[in-house]
Amino acid sequence: MVQFGRLFALASNQNSLVSDYWSLTGWVFAWRRDIRGGVEQEQLKTLMSLLDGYHLGMELDKWVWNLDISWCFSVKSTRNWIDDSGLPSGSMPTRWNCSVPIKINVFIWRLMMDRLHARSKLVERGVNLDSVLCPLCHDATEDVLHLFIQCTIANQIWKRVSLWLDLDITIFFSMRDMMDWIDARPNVRQQRAIVDTVFSVVIWVLWPFRNDILFST
């Protein structure tokens, strides 16, 4: 109707479907009269060249998901696409733990992408603060490594967690070290999933605890 106005004006049924013009022998159009030369013939020639190579099947139309070989949508294929196309090269795969709420998974993702607004990060972005010290212990500059691992309060929590889980928790030098250590746990009786869940919850709880102390004073 828009691109081939003269042909549309000649169509015998302007409310027809595309499939009405397809048969086993190819495209068959119904006109109110024969196509004449000039603009009409030129538009028909252009239309047929665009349709060349296209044919309609007998199946019903359906949506397909081309990120998966099964053509069906899956969270895994979406995550793989994000990892391959949306994240910086060399970054670790997206983590997802089905045992914790979505907000915790998103928080861990932000943490691993270094997107949490710790005080050191705010200073790097030019934000003026009255102090860059950790609001929990006031002993060192607050960055994610200190807040979640090295801080005195965090360190005490991890010691209690290690006793509770009967684990010898090593010294972590980065958050990625921690995640790699979790992934290296033996998957006996879903031990790895349990450790991942507990660690994710502890990390999540530390952040609002830090915010309560920081913004309530």
Contacts in CASP RR format, 6 or more apart in sequence:
PFRMAT RR
TARGET T0000
AUTHOR 0000-0000-0000
METHOD contacts of the structure
MODEL  1
MVQFGRLFALASNQNSLVSDYWSLTGWVFAWRRDIRGGVEQEQLKTLMSL
LDGYHLGMELDKWVWNLDISWCFSVKSTRNWIDDSGLPSGSMPTRWNCSV
PIKINVFIWRLMMDRLHARSKLVERGVNLDSVLCPLCHDATEDVLHLFIQ
CTIANQIWKRVSLWLDLDITIFFSMRDMMDWIDARPNVRQQRAIVDTVFS
VVIWVLWPFRNDILFST
1 8 0 8 1.000
1 14 0 8 1.000
4 43 0 8 1.000
4 46 0 8 1.000
4 47 0 8 1.000
5 43 0 8 1.000
6 39 0 8 1.000
6 40 0 8 1.000
6 43 0 8 1.000
7 29 0 8 1.000
7 35 0 8 1.000
7 40 0 8 1.000
7 43 0 8 1.000
7 44 0 8 1.000
7 47 0 8 1.000
8 14 0 8 1.000
10 31 0 8 1.000
10 32 0 8 1.000
10 33 0 8 1.000
10 35 0 8 1.000
10 40 0 8 1.000
11 29 0 8 1.000
11 30 0 8 1.000
11 31 0 8 1.000
11 32 0 8 1.000
12 30 0 8 1.000
12 31 0 8 1.000
12 32 0 8 1.000
13 20 0 8 1.000
13 30 0 8 1.000
18 56 0 8 1.000
19 56 0 8 1.000
21 27 0 8 1.000
21 28 0 8 1.000
21 29 0 8 1.000
21 30 0 8 1.000
22 28 0 8 1.000
22 55 0 8 1.000
22 56 0 8 1.000
26 55 0 8 1.000
27 48 0 8 1.000
27 51 0 8 1.000
35 41 0 8 1.000
35 44 0 8 1.000
64 71 0 8 1.000
64 72 0 8 1.000
65 71 0 8 1.000
65 72 0 8 1.000
65 73 0 8 1.000
65 74 0 8 1.000
65 77 0 8 1.000
67 77 0 8 1.000
67 78 0 8 1.000
67 80 0 8 1.000
67 81 0 8 1.000
68 74 0 8 1.000
68 76 0 8 1.000
68 77 0 8 1.000
75 96 0 8 1.000
79 93 0 8 1.000
79 94 0 8 1.000
79 96 0 8 1.000
82 94 0 8 1.000
83 91 0 8 1.000
83 93 0 8 1.000
83 94 0 8 1.000
87 94 0 8 1.000
87 113 0 8 1.000
91 112 0 8 1.000
91 113 0 8 1.000
92 112 0 8 1.000
92 176 0 8 1.000
92 179 0 8 1.000
94 109 0 8 1.000
95 105 0 8 1.000
95 108 0 8 1.000
95 109 0 8 1.000
95 112 0 8 1.000
95 179 0 8 1.000
95 196 0 8 1.000
96 105 0 8 1.000
97 104 0 8 1.000
97 105 0 8 1.000
97 108 0 8 1.000
97 193 0 8 1.000
97 196 0 8 1.000
97 197 0 8 1.000
97 200 0 8 1.000
99 193 0 8 1.000
99 197 0 8 1.000
100 197 0 8 1.000
100 200 0 8 1.000
100 201 0 8 1.000
100 204 0 8 1.000
103 204 0 8 1.000
104 200 0 8 1.000
104 201 0 8 1.000
104 204 0 8 1.000
105 200 0 8 1.000
107 203 0 8 1.000
107 204 0 8 1.000
107 207 0 8 1.000
108 200 0 8 1.000
108 203 0 8 1.000
108 204 0 8 1.000
110 116 0 8 1.000
111 144 0 8 1.000
111 148 0 8 1.000
111 175 0 8 1.000
111 203 0 8 1.000
112 175 0 8 1.000
112 176 0 8 1.000
112 179 0 8 1.000
114 121 0 8 1.000
114 144 0 8 1.000
116 144 0 8 1.000
116 207 0 8 1.000
118 142 0 8 1.000
118 143 0 8 1.000
118 144 0 8 1.000
118 147 0 8 1.000
119 129 0 8 1.000
119 131 0 8 1.000
119 132 0 8 1.000
119 133 0 8 1.000
119 134 0 8 1.000
119 141 0 8 1.000
119 142 0 8 1.000
119 143 0 8 1.000
120 132 0 8 1.000
120 141 0 8 1.000
120 142 0 8 1.000
120 143 0 8 1.000
121 143 0 8 1.000
122 129 0 8 1.000
123 129 0 8 1.000
123 132 0 8 1.000
132 141 0 8 1.000
132 142 0 8 1.000
133 139 0 8 1.000
133 140 0 8 1.000
133 141 0 8 1.000
133 142 0 8 1.000
134 140 0 8 1.000
134 141 0 8 1.000
134 142 0 8 1.000
134 146 0 8 1.000
134 147 0 8 1.000
134 151 0 8 1.000
135 142 0 8 1.000
135 210 0 8 1.000
135 213 0 8 1.000
135 214 0 8 1.000
136 147 0 8 1.000
136 151 0 8 1.000
136 152 0 8 1.000
136 153 0 8 1.000
136 154 0 8 1.000
136 209 0 8 1.000
136 210 0 8 1.000
136 213 0 8 1.000
137 151 0 8 1.000
137 152 0 8 1.000
137 153 0 8 1.000
139 151 0 8 1.000
139 152 0 8 1.000
140 146 0 8 1.000
140 150 0 8 1.000
140 151 0 8 1.000
144 175 0 8 1.000
145 172 0 8 1.000
145 173 0 8 1.000
145 174 0 8 1.000
145 175 0 8 1.000
147 154 0 8 1.000
147 206 0 8 1.000
147 207 0 8 1.000
147 210 0 8 1.000
148 154 0 8 1.000
148 175 0 8 1.000
148 203 0 8 1.000
148 206 0 8 1.000
149 155 0 8 1.000
149 158 0 8 1.000
149 172 0 8 1.000
149 175 0 8 1.000
149 178 0 8 1.000
154 206 0 8 1.000
157 202 0 8 1.000
157 206 0 8 1.000
158 169 0 8 1.000
158 202 0 8 1.000
159 169 0 8 1.000
161 167 0 8 1.000
161 169 0 8 1.000
161 198 0 8 1.000
161 199 0 8 1.000
161 202 0 8 1.000
162 168 0 8 1.000
162 169 0 8 1.000
165 194 0 8 1.000
165 195 0 8 1.000
165 198 0 8 1.000
167 195 0 8 1.000
169 181 0 8 1.000
170 181 0 8 1.000
172 178 0 8 1.000
172 181 0 8 1.000
178 199 0 8 1.000
182 192 0 8 1.000
182 195 0 8 1.000
182 196 0 8 1.000
182 199 0 8 1.000
183 192 0 8 1.000
185 191 0 8 1.000
185 192 0 8 1.000
185 195 0 8 1.000
186 192 0 8 1.000
187 193 0 8 1.000
END
